[in-house]
Amino acid sequence: MTRTELADLYRGYIACLNRQDWPELGRFVDDEVRYNGEPVGLSGYRAMLQGDFRAVPDLHFEVGLLIADPPRIASRLLFDCTPTGLLFGLPVDGRRVRFAENVFYEFRDGRIAEVWSIIDKAAIEAQL
C-alpha cells in the first residue's frame, strides 16, 4: 500500500467514526486490534468508541496532522467539544473544551491492528 493509499484509507476510517457507522468499522479495524498494548478486539474497540460518543455527544474527529509511512500512520487529532460529566477523570460537566490526541496506528492487511494513543489531558485541565 502506498503512502497516499494508506492516508486515504485512514481518512475513510475517521469519516466512519464521525458518522458513527459501527457496522462499517470492521472494514477499517482488525478483529484482533490492540489498544495501547492491550488486546481489545474489534468489539471492545467499538464499545470504547461508542462510550466516547455517549460521554461526548458532539464528538467530532478532526485530523490536524497526518503522516503516512506504510504500514504506520501518525496523526494528531483535534477536538473541540462539550463532554457531559467526567472526561478522562476530569469534571468537565458540559463545559466546552479543546484538546488534542496524538495517535499512532499500525495496519496489517489493510486494517488497523495496533493503536497507541496519548491524550493531551493537561490542555483540558488548563481550561477547567
SVG drawing of the C-alpha trace seen along z (x, -y; Angstrom):
<svg xmlns="http://www.w3.org/2000/svg" viewBox="-25 -27 32 38">
<polyline fill="none" stroke="black" stroke-width="0.4" points="0.0,0.0 1.4,-3.4 1.5,-6.4 -1.4,-8.0 -3.5,-4.9 -2.8,-4.4 -3.7,-8.1 -6.9,-7.8 -7.8,-4.6 -7.2,-6.4 -9.4,-9.4 -12.1,-6.8 -11.7,-5.4 -12.1,-8.9 -15.2,-9.6 -16.6,-6.2 -16.1,-7.3 -17.7,-10.7 -20.7,-9.0 -20.8,-6.6 -21.2,-3.9 -20.4,-1.0 -21.3,1.8 -18.7,0.4 -15.9,0.2 -14.7,3.8 -13.7,2.6 -11.0,0.4 -10.2,2.2 -8.8,5.7 -10.8,8.3 -7.8,8.7 -6.9,5.0 -4.7,3.9 -5.1,0.6 -2.2,-0.8 -0.7,2.7 -3.9,4.4 -5.9,6.8 -9.4,5.3 -10.6,6.9 -13.0,5.2 -16.0,5.5 -14.0,3.9 -12.7,1.2 -16.2,0.5 -17.6,0.4 -14.9,-2.1 -15.8,-4.4 -19.5,-4.1 -18.8,-5.1 -16.8,-8.1 -19.8,-9.3 -22.1,-8.8 -19.8,-10.8 -19.3,-13.5 -22.4,-13.8 -20.9,-16.4 -17.6,-14.4 -16.0,-15.0 -12.6,-13.8 -10.6,-16.3 -7.2,-15.4 -4.8,-18.2 -1.7,-16.4 -1.2,-13.1 2.0,-11.3 1.7,-8.0 4.7,-5.7 3.3,-2.3 2.4,-0.2 2.0,-3.0 0.1,-6.3 0.9,-9.1 -1.9,-11.5 -2.7,-14.5 -6.5,-14.6 -8.1,-17.8 -11.2,-18.0 -13.5,-21.0 -16.4,-19.5 -18.8,-19.6 -18.5,-16.5 -21.1,-15.6 -19.9,-14.6 -16.3,-13.4 -13.8,-13.3 -10.6,-11.3 -11.5,-11.6 -11.8,-15.4 -15.1,-17.1 -15.9,-18.9 -19.7,-18.8 -20.9,-20.3 -18.1,-22.9 -16.6,-23.3 -13.0,-22.1 -10.4,-21.9 -7.7,-19.3 -5.6,-17.0 -4.8,-13.3 -1.5,-12.1 -2.2,-8.6 -0.2,-6.1 -1.6,-3.1 -0.1,0.0 -2.0,1.5 -2.0,5.2 -3.8,6.4 -5.4,3.0 -6.8,2.7 -5.8,1.2 -4.1,3.8 -2.4,1.6 -3.3,-1.7 -1.2,-3.8 -2.9,-6.9 -1.9,-9.8 -4.5,-12.4 -3.4,-16.0 -5.1,-15.9 -3.1,-18.9 -4.8,-21.0 -8.2,-20.0 -7.1,-20.7 -5.9,-24.2 -9.4,-25.0 -11.3,-24.0"/>
</svg>
